[in-house]
Amino acid sequence: MDHLFYRRVLMATFGLILTAAAGFGGQGAKSGIQKSTFGKMPDGQSIELYTLTNRKGMQVAITNYGGTVVNLIVPDRNGKMADVVFGFDSLEGYLGTEPYFGALIGRYANRIGNARFTLDGAEYKLEANDGKNSLHGGSHGFDKRVWKAKEIAGVEPGLELTYLSKDGEEGYPGNLTATVVYTLTNNNEIKIDYKAVTDRHTVVNLTNHSYFNLAGQGNGDILKTLLMINAAECTPVDATLIPTGELRKVEGTPLDFRQPTAIGARINADDEQLKFGKGYDHNFVLTRKGRGLVLAARAVDPDSGRQLEVYTTEPGLQFYSGNFLDGSVKGKGGVAYGHRSGFCLETQHFPDSPNKPNFPPTDLKPGKTYHEVAVFKFSVAK
């Protein structure tokens, strides 16, 4: 890596933290968007980083490579700022093999069993990049693509990202145009608005794959984090983590998070589902009435007081407890991301829905618009 470039990245990140610390609480914070160069693709294409700041000083930095959330700086109960998402200091880290830190996922988030599905009588074969299954759209899914970016100025800064996934890309039918808008509200929310249209019958399931540690990235594991998931049912999986098709009650199981429970309280229980995923890696069936936004989950770090609430229009939420992190990946500031040092709350349709007719449908036809919304709201727990 170019040492001058690396130093510039570190200085810029440090500057973000200082700016946020000085401005949080409405004292001198200036909302808006700052654009900077994040690196270059192997073919020389420049990749940008867009840093959004709201009136309270909260900041989120997003790159147009993979629509990835790179930094997310929020305060604790004492006003101390910390970056609470995993990632890398430069583009170079994202170009290697890494577990989807902060990325937009598509064309189909989560797993599709046996890397194939049938639509209108035709079978479509996908890349088997997770054993015999297809995971997160294949090894060159939306997370590995360069998106077209458009800054949205205003009282609440935003970033619009657009990507055309061509017919046959990673095995999926139809030219699909995906548009994702990130908005940083003055209520300390990151709103993600997902839309997609197609010229041919296809399937689509989009999400964001941020890894959170509310104590701050690199500050230990997440086992003390208190988690509530608004779900009375889950979709149990087989040994390859593909749903069986059943909707199972969580009551009386380690997957019952209807009341706030420490992530580590039951994670090592003698339970088949936990053994399959080496911890939590499950889709939860959200309790909802109608199609609007519903509270999906609430996470609280008891030491810092940082609280994250997730709202969504989606029917499901994938909770992943960082079971496959092993310290081999080194992220921002050289931090080694160890076992269960971060968690994901991925708003989504259910895994393998194209092969499960009893699951909410994920197909999209020409003339229709896929539209889902997720909101990640940060605050301090009372």
C-alpha positions, 0 to 999 in steps of 0.5 A: 500500500502507498504509505502516503495514502495510508497516512492520509486515510488515518488523518482523515479518519482521525479528523472525522472523530475529532469533528464529531466529538466537537460538534455532537449535541448541536454545538457547532456541528455543520451538516452536509456531505464531504467527498474524498478519494478512497482508492483505485480499482485494479483498472485505475477507476477512482473510488470515492468516500462520502462522509455524511454529517448531521446537525448533531455531529453524527457521521456515516461514511459510505463508499460507492464500491459495494455501497459500503458503510465504512465508518459510523461514529456515534456517542456513548452516554458520556458523549465519547465518540466511537466508530461502531462498525467494522471495515477497512482504512482504504479500498484495498481491504475491501478488494480482498476476501472479507466477510461483507463488512458494511456492504450492500448485498444483492441480487439476493441477500442470504442463501439460496439452497443448492445454488438454483431456483425455478421461475416460470418453468425455467431453472436458473443455476447460480454460483455455489460459493457457500458449500453447495449453496449460493450466498449473498448473490455470488462471489461477485455480488452487489458488494463487489460492484462499483455503484454510480453515486449522487449526492443529495444535499439538504437539511438531512444529507443523503447519498443515492447509489445506482447499479445496473445488474445485467441479465445473466449476471451471477446467473440471475435473469433480467436487467435489474436496476437497483437504487439505494438511498442512504439518508442521515437524519437529524434524529440520528437515524440512518435510513436506507431506501431500497428500490429495484426494477427489472425488464424480466421476471426475476428474484431480488432481496437486498440488505446492508451487511454492517457488523456492529460493536456498540462498544466501538469496533475492536473493543472486545466481543459482543456477548454482553450486548443486550438484544431484543428481537421482535419475533415469536417465530424463526425459520429453522435451518438444516446443517447447511444453514438453509431453512427447512420451510418450517416457521417455528416458535422461539418460545423455550429455545435459545432463539427467544429474544422477545425480552432483552437478553445478553447475546452470550447468555445462551449462545453455547447452549446444547441446541441443534440450531446453534450447533448448525450455525456455530452460534446465531445465524438465523432468520427471525419472522418479525411480528407485524401488522401491515406493511409499514415500518416496524421495530425489528430489534433493539441492541444496547451495550451496557457499558457505553449505553449506546443503543441501536434500534432497527426498523424495517418494512421487511418480513424478516431479520437475520441475526448473525453473532460473528461466529466465523470471525477468527482474528485473521482479518485486520480492519481499521487501525490494524484491529484484529476482528476476533470471534464474536466481536461484531454482530449483524442485524440484516433486514430481509426477506427469508433465505431460500424464498425462491424455493419455498412457496410458503415464504413471502415471495421475492420475485419481481416482474417488469412494470413492478417496483421492489421497495423496502426501507430499513432504519438504524436509529442510534441513541443512549439507553435510559 
